[in-house]
Amino acid sequence: MVRLLVDIRPFPGMLLFHRAFTRPLVDIDGVETEARWGGVTQLPVEPGLHDLAVYFRYRFQKKARLATGRAELNADGTMPELPVKARLGPFNHSHFRVTLG
């Protein structure tokens, strides 16, 4: 089992807004998990290739996927932890930039 360490942050200066009105989510191979802003969310994954998506939705929304950023990751099992950074851009139409390692 490999542990993903997903660090999700909005554009600097927008953290209070997003903490109050939105919630970030991580989708791994179609399984959605609620995360948190400004900290690390730990998620276990089996070794192998995985599709990763990071997005947010407003608190009153049930299905929206706003600002989706995607990455393909290979959790090959050689490292017990795999850091993932997701950064939201400055504009309303910005997407997450997802980087591995």
C-alpha positions in Angstrom: 0.0 0.0 0.0 1.3 3.5 -0.9 0.1 6.6 1.0 -0.6 9.7 -1.1 0.1 12.9 0.7 -2.1 15.4 -1.1 -1.5 19.1 -0.3 -4.3 21.3 -1.6 -4.0 25.1 -1.6 -5.9 27.9 -3.2 -4.2 31.0 -4.6 -2.5 33.0 -1.8 -4.9 35.4 -0.1 -8.0 33.2 -1.0 -7.6 30.6 1.8 -10.2 32.1 4.1 -12.7 32.4 1.4 -12.3 28.8 0.3 -12.3 27.5 3.8 -15.6 29.3 4.5 -17.5 28.6 1.2 -15.9 25.6 -0.6 -14.5 22.2 0.0 -11.8 20.4 -2.0 -12.1 16.9 -3.1 -9.8 14.2 -4.5 -10.9 11.6 -7.0 -8.8 8.5 -7.4 -10.0 6.1 -10.1 -13.6 7.4 -9.7 -13.7 7.2 -5.9 -14.3 10.7 -4.4 -12.8 11.7 -1.0 -13.3 15.0 0.8 -10.0 16.7 1.5 -9.0 20.0 3.3 -7.6 23.3 2.3 -4.1 24.3 3.4 -3.0 20.9 4.8 -2.1 17.4 3.8 -4.8 14.8 3.2 -3.4 11.2 3.4 -5.0 8.7 1.1 -3.9 5.0 0.7 -3.7 3.5 -2.8 -2.7 0.1 -4.1 0.5 0.0 -6.2 -0.1 0.6 -9.9 -1.3 3.3 -12.3 -4.1 5.6 -11.1 -6.1 8.5 -12.5 -6.1 11.4 -10.0 -8.4 14.5 -10.1 -8.5 17.4 -7.7 -11.4 19.9 -7.7 -13.7 21.9 -5.4 -17.3 22.5 -4.9 -19.3 25.1 -3.0 -20.7 23.8 0.3 -24.3 23.7 -1.0 -23.4 21.8 -4.2 -23.6 18.0 -4.4 -22.1 17.1 -7.8 -20.2 20.0 -9.3 -16.5 19.6 -10.1 -15.0 23.0 -10.4 -11.5 23.9 -11.4 -10.6 20.2 -12.0 -6.9 19.4 -12.3 -5.8 15.9 -13.4 -2.7 13.8 -13.2 -1.8 10.2 -13.8 0.3 8.7 -11.1 2.3 5.5 -10.8 2.4 4.3 -7.3 5.0 1.6 -8.0 5.5 0.7 -4.3 9.1 1.6 -4.1 8.3 4.6 -1.9 5.8 4.2 1.0 4.7 7.8 0.5 4.0 9.9 -2.6 3.6 13.7 -2.2 1.1 15.4 -4.5 0.7 19.2 -4.7 -2.5 20.8 -6.1 -2.5 24.5 -6.5 -5.5 26.6 -7.6 -4.8 29.5 -9.9 -5.7 33.1 -9.2 -8.7 33.6 -11.5 -12.3 32.4 -11.4 -11.7 30.2 -14.4 -8.4 28.8 -13.2 -7.9 25.1 -12.8 -5.8 23.2 -10.2 -2.2 22.5 -11.2 -1.4 19.0 -9.9 2.2 17.9 -9.6 3.7 14.7 -8.2 6.8 14.3 -6.1 
